[in-house]
Every structure is written in C-alpha cells, then in structure tokens.
Amino acid sequence: MIDDFARFEHEGWQRVADKYDSVWSPLTRQFIPSLLAEASVSAAMLTLDVACGPGYVSAAAKQLGALPTGIDFSGKMIAIAKRIFPEIQFTQGDAQDLPFEDGRFDRVLMNFGLLHVSHPEKACAEACRVLKPGGNFGFTVWAGPEQNPGAKIVNDAIEAYANLNVGLPEGPPKYLYGEREECRQVVKRAGFDGTSLSYETRTVEWHLPDAGYLFEAERKAGVRTAGLLARQSLETLEAIRVALEKGIKQYARGNEFVLPMAANVVVVSKR
C-alpha cells in the first residue's frame, strides 16, 4: 500500500516533471560521468537506471555501449524519457519493488533518487537483489551543507525563517548517507560487500542566470522543498527569498551566478 510520503512524492513529480527537466537537470546531469566511471560501466553491460527521470543516466550508459533500461515511478517522467530517447527502454515502476528477476543486471545506477523513496534501505536491497554477483550499485546523494555551498545557502535560509511544522509527510533525511561509515553499514545491511565501498565527494558548478533563480527553482520545479515553501506565509516566503538571493550574490561571475554544488558518489559491489 502506498504511504503518505510516496503519495506526496509521486504527485509532486507528476506535477513538475517538465519543469524539473529544464531547471534541475543541467545540474544533476553533471554528476553522471563520475557516477558511470566510479561504477565501471562499460560496453555490453545490462544496466538498470533506477528513478531515471528524463533518462540521462540511461543515455550516458548507452553511449558507453551498455544496454540500459530505465525505471521511474512517475509516468510523466517516463513519457519525457521516451520522447527524448526513443531508442532506450523505459518502464514505470517502484524502486522499492523492482519488477525484475534476481541477478539480471551487471550494473544498477541511481542519480539522486534515494532521497525520494520512503525507505531508501529497501531500494538498496532491491538493487542488490537484481544485480548479478560481482555487479556494482552506484548512486549519488547530496553532500551536506559543510561541503556544499549551494545547499548551505538553502539550508541556512530554511533553518532561519521557515516554519517546519506544516504537516509534510516524513521522508528520508535531506542529506541522506552523509557519512562514509554510516553509508557502509547501510549497504552491508542491504546485502552488499561493505569492504568494496567507494565514497567520493564531487563538486560541480551550477550556472544561474540571476540571483532569484534558486528560489524559483526550489519553489516551482522541485518536490520536497517546494512542499515546505508552499506551506509558508507570504512574509516567511519573502524572508527566505531575500536570504537566498543574498547568498547567491557572493557567487556573481560576469552576467551570471556560478554556484558550487557537491554530491557524494557512492559505489558498492555485490558479493
């Protein structure tokens, strides 16, 4: 039975699928080369792209000669992926209950998807189940504010001004698996070889056209933070907007703003 957080996430992604692709994909796509390289994706590998969104991980894997399949719980995301990459197989489904037999894939990849499932450890266990022995599971999660300047701007503004008691369904921590050893224990419980863990922090540059872009991106093109912002008073929203713009302005470069964003790229092997 679908829980409140899963319903909240599904309804959110159905609503913002097109906006996400134009607003957030230019950022999240920058981590794909590191994800594929760390996971050692290569030609002829059966590769599952979980929480595939618009399909960019699948497309990058295909460029390496791999044989990708993408899956996402949002039908609108799947429709976008099929439109952009009609030569790749995409299907609608749940990361926590994958519709594939045991030991089918050489690689399973998940680019920022674990934050959007109710039970991330269950998704990790499912990735392990559908992997062949010796196969790799690679995923990305946002690094915490202390390593991630862009996230710190948002985090500081939310902590300073937002009312957090607004009845949102409880989901995974915002900076999930932010410590190497915590992550190692999680993947061990999911069935992976904890000694194989690779855990690297990567930083990219997100180019923003104006100082107000981040606030509008969070408010109109995301799900979790957007849900929080939608439940704030107008006065609180304005305070958050001003704080975000002030933080962004320190990253001015010419006619744009170049914001450093960091993520942890994690890869682990199945015994």
RAFENLIN-V888265 format. One record per run of one state. SS is the DSSP state (hx for helix, st for strand, lp for the rest). FROM is the first residue (numbers start at 1). TO is the last residue. Records with the same first field share a line. If there is no record, write none. Layout:
SS->FROM-TO, FROM-TO
This chain:
lp->1-3, 24-24, 39-45, 51-55, 64-66, 73-74, 85-88, 93-93, 95-96, 98-104, 112-113, 117-119, 143-148, 162-179, 190-191, 209-212, 221-223, 230-233, 250-251, 254-255, 271-271
hx->4-23, 25-38, 56-63, 75-84, 114-116, 120-130, 149-161, 180-189, 213-220, 224-229, 234-249
st->46-50, 67-72, 89-92, 94-94, 97-97, 105-111, 131-142, 192-208, 252-253, 256-270
